[in-house]
Amino acid sequence: MRMRRIYIAGPFRAKTAWGVEQNVRRAEESGMAVFQLGHSAFIPHANTRFFDGTLTDQFWLDATAAWLPISDAVLLVRGWADSEGTLGEIRLARELGVPVFTSVEAMEEYLRVTDA
């Protein structure tokens, strides 16, 4: 199986710094699952975790979404349905024809079938 680029999408913002950290850790856990399957994970949460207040939220949403056109799939992190930013990432991924998955297992099966 060839290495694929998987975009990790899920909630980032929270009411507290601890809440943000929990969101980042969940995204990292999903990213690690992708790495363990032999693929490359892009985890926007980890790239920007300490950048709060440096630029606008919209800038960060746009900057991370720039990775979607070169992604082979999107893997959603728990809590995605309540995240406005993630819902926007899902819309963009679908417009681009990038498949979106709610579980590592479903993503893995899709990648296996498309490699065959």
C-alpha positions, -999 to +999 in steps of 0.1 A: +000+000+000+014+034-009+017+061+017-013+085+017-017+121+031-044+122+057-058+155+070-069+153+107-100+174+113-117+181+146-124+208+172-096+230+182-111+260+201-124+256+236-135+277+266-102+271+284-065+264+275-070+230+290-099+223+267-078+233+237-050+210+249-075+181+251-087+188+216-051+188+204-043+156+221-073+138+206-062+150+171-026+138+179-040+104+189-059+101+156-027+112+137-007+085+155-032+059+144-027+071+108+011+070+111+008+034+126-010+024+094+019+036+074+005+069+062+014+105+067-009+126+090-013+163+088-024+175+122-033+212+120-040+213+158-004+204+166+010+229+141-008+259+157-014+249+193+005+278+208-003+305+182-035+318+199-039+355+193-010+358+168-032+361+138-070+359+132-090+327+135-099+331+099-063+331+089-056+299+107-087+282+092-076+293+057-040+283+063-047+248+075-075+243+049-048+250+022-036+214+029-070+198+019-064+199-019-033+177-016-048+154+010-060+119+001-085+117+029-099+135+059-101+117+093-125+133+118-118+135+155-144+130+182-165+162+186-163+172+150-200+177+146-200+205+171-170+223+155-179+251+131-143+250+117-144+213+111-178+215+094-162+240+070-133+217+064-158+189+056-176+211+031-144+220+014-131+184+013-164+173-003-162+201-029-127+189-037-137+152-039-116+143-008-132+115+011-141+121+047-141+094+074-154+092+110-133+062+119-098+049+113-112+015+103-135+029+076-106+050+063-082+021+063-107-001+044-112+027+018-075+031+013-070-007+010-098-010-017-085+021-037-050+006-037-062-027-052 
